[in-house]
């Protein structure tokens, strides 16, 4: 696994930490392939727990800033 991590790091894949996710699950920031091909300009690959993930930078910034993602906001509405 270390070889994969090192190879991806050489290609610019950055690590994603629990601090970045602020207690959220990785599924909150995973890319939803809005354009179908990742051509939106917001898709980036990150390593989290030794696994590469396609992450939406817009969702990641919302989580980092303490804002709700669209799914979290919808879940709040249905819970009330």
C-alpha positions in Angstrom: 0.0 0.0 0.0 2.9 2.3 0.7 3.9 2.1 -2.9 0.5 3.3 -4.1 0.5 6.1 -1.6 3.9 7.2 -2.7 3.1 7.0 -6.4 0.0 9.0 -6.0 1.8 11.6 -3.9 4.3 12.1 -6.7 1.4 12.8 -9.0 0.1 15.5 -6.8 -2.6 13.6 -4.9 -2.9 15.3 -1.5 -3.8 13.6 1.8 -7.2 14.3 3.4 -7.4 14.3 7.1 -10.2 13.9 9.7 -9.5 17.6 10.6 -10.5 18.5 7.0 -13.7 16.5 7.3 -14.6 18.1 10.7 -16.2 14.9 12.0 -18.1 14.1 8.8 -17.9 10.9 6.8 -15.9 10.9 3.5 -19.2 10.4 1.6 -20.1 14.0 2.3 -17.3 15.3 0.1 -17.1 12.6 -2.5 -17.5 13.8 -6.1 -21.0 13.4 -7.4 -19.8 13.7 -11.1 -22.0 16.7 -11.8 -20.8 16.9 -15.4 -20.4 13.1 -15.7 -16.7 13.4 -16.6 -15.2 15.5 -13.8 -14.8 18.5 -16.2 -16.5 20.8 -13.7 -13.1 22.0 -12.5 -13.8 21.2 -8.9 -12.9 17.5 -8.8 -9.6 16.6 -7.1 -8.1 13.3 -6.0 -7.2 13.0 -2.3 -5.8 10.1 -0.2 -7.9 9.2 2.9 -7.0 6.3 5.1 -4.7 4.9 2.4 -7.5 5.0 -0.3 -7.7 7.4 -3.2 -11.0 9.3 -3.4 -12.5 11.7 -6.0 -13.5 14.7 -4.0 -15.6 17.8 -4.9 -13.7 20.9 -3.8 -16.9 22.9 -3.5 -18.2 20.4 -0.9 -14.9 20.1 0.8 -14.7 23.9 1.3 -18.2 24.0 2.7 -17.3 21.3 5.2 -14.0 23.1 6.1 -15.9 26.3 6.7 -18.5 24.6 8.8 -21.3 25.1 6.2 -23.8 22.4 5.3 -23.7 20.5 2.0 -26.9 20.3 0.0 -27.6 16.8 1.4 -27.0 17.8 5.0 -29.4 20.8 4.5 -32.1 18.4 3.0 -31.7 16.0 5.9 -32.2 18.8 8.3 -35.5 19.7 6.6 -36.8 16.2 6.6 -35.8 15.7 10.2 -37.9 18.6 11.3 
